[in-house]
């Protein structure tokens, strides 16, 4: 509460015979959370003011006075955040009260034909539209960081893994671009949900529409929406667009968490595949040698937080009858926390990915395990006309023999290979290298150098 400020009257208190209990005020306030909507609330209020003026419900002088007052409040909040000391219920009530204080009773005309129900729906849509576009831009920067690393690492190979067991050699660039693809799908999910968010809710009143024939389409154009919502009851109770954002964010966080987990493994002494920048690591309070990947661990942990926000939002909505219910006030807690978390995580990942260093010698040594070429040996026999299931058995027996003797397959003589199949010939030794294995995978989506370079070229055009 500002100095010398008295307890503020409620703008809706005319029907009541006693003031709300202070406990109720404390329990129901949302200003401490929704104050970040002030810019969007003022933008919506100005558009609504203009609509009222077009109908003749405001004179040109009144219109100018209200718009000027709203603009002054926006600057006031941006400069000093006075709402932080207010006892208003929410940012909407704060702005309306401040407007009346500034310009007098004419400020009370602003709410004509509008309810907090459609007002809040508009503010949240404006906020989320802005944030989704910002997050999408961040995702592009992360993709660029990935592509930059992929370009620098062309020619470096490592073991690809399935079941966390070494499987086949792949290019490091190919491996990195897998995360590019995940983030690309995440980006399209945001883009797709923006299409459904792009319907303007203002002008439907509390839940049944308004009585003043406000041209909602003109308001939609002014606020940058492609159309208006079609049903007033649905409009004020719709929070699907928040659920979609939380869902898309959960999938994005799942992808980033997987990557964080992999980098944590690669950074360990057991792998030593990657070295993280010191500025993105922390130390131990007791063990001086430690360099911990805490940032990646927090990314992994914060993923559960975003999942929780999605489940919390779904749980709030699951039992609500039409139309608006106060339960929906809880939506902003889940929304704002998710936006902050996602922005923070991507913001961390961009410089970390850009500056991390790979231990290419360690990777290539791991990929030189000849057992990773078992599938290539099987393919060799297939090309000689042997059914794949038979080649699978033959190579499996060779692997057993190699492990039993302790002699790696790449050290076998031709005669040792021919004990298992007479179809093995001298040309066999040209395929027994990681590079040869990689370069054979030259089709679209494959790990060959040509395929990966073509993919990088295509991605750079898109970006």
Protein Blocks (a to p, Z undefined) as FASTA:
>chain_A
ZZhiacdddfklmmpcbdcdfklmmmmpcklmmmmmmmmmmmmmmmmmmmmmmnopacfk
lmmmmmmmmmmmmmmmmmnommmmpcbfblmlmmmmmmmmmnojmlmmmmgoiafklmmm
mmmmmmmmmmmmmmmmmmmmmmmmmmmmmmmmgoiacdddehhiafbdcdfklmmmmmmm
mmmmmmmmmmmmmmmmmpcfehnajmnopfklpafklmmmmnopabdcfbfklmmmpckl
mmmmmmmmmmmmmmmmmmmmmmmmmmpmklomaccdfklcccdfklmkbccfkklmmmmm
mmmmmmmmmmmmmmmmmmcccfbdfklmmmmmmmmmmmmmmmmmmmmmmmmmmmpccdfk
lmmmmmmpmklmmmmmmmmmmmnopafklmmmmmmmmmmmmmmnopafklpcfklmmmmo
mkbcfklmmmmcfklmmmmmmcghiabfklmmmmmmmmmmmZZ
